[in-house]
Amino acid sequence: MTKLQNLKVEVVFALTGEQTIIQLEVPIGSSIEGVINKSGIKEIYRSEVLEKCPVGIWGEAKERSTLIESGDRIELYRHLNCDPKDKRRELALLGKSMSQKNTLIDLD
């Protein structure tokens, strides 16, 4: 009898000042959508519209039907309130950096 292996993966979602990482094992042949559903992240962030969030693996955008591999980090991307490049430009004009942002402007 052959023992089926599970894949070890992570599901990640972040809000301002908060990041959730869920580690789990899923069967070989699981899709990104299946892993998201199994992770329980939708129950943690009920107010967020996770069904429509773009997704990716290790920073590379993927379709929800993509099959995952062991070690994948599945990321749910929320829509940003502003473009980070624009904020850096704004801060640079004030002579500040991103590490000093909270003393000048509210990024959210």
QUICOR-V426721 format. One record per residue. D_FIRST is the distance of its C-alpha to the first C-alpha in whole Angstrom. Layout:
D_FIRST ; D_FIRST
This chain:
0 ; 4 ; 7 ; 9 ; 13 ; 16 ; 19 ; 22 ; 25 ; 29 ; 31 ; 35 ; 38 ; 42 ; 45 ; 48 ; 48 ; 44 ; 41 ; 37 ; 34 ; 31 ; 28 ; 25 ; 21 ; 20 ; 17 ; 17 ; 19 ; 22 ; 26 ; 28 ; 30 ; 26 ; 26 ; 30 ; 29 ; 26 ; 29 ; 31 ; 34 ; 36 ; 36 ; 38 ; 40 ; 41 ; 45 ; 43 ; 43 ; 39 ; 38 ; 41 ; 40 ; 40 ; 36 ; 35 ; 33 ; 35 ; 38 ; 37 ; 38 ; 35 ; 34 ; 32 ; 30 ; 29 ; 25 ; 25 ; 23 ; 22 ; 26 ; 28 ; 31 ; 31 ; 35 ; 37 ; 41 ; 44 ; 47 ; 49 ; 53 ; 55 ; 54 ; 53 ; 55 ; 58 ; 58 ; 58 ; 61 ; 63 ; 62 ; 63 ; 67 ; 67 ; 66 ; 63 ; 60 ; 56 ; 56 ; 60 ; 59 ; 59 ; 63 ; 64 ; 62 ; 59 ; 56 ; 55
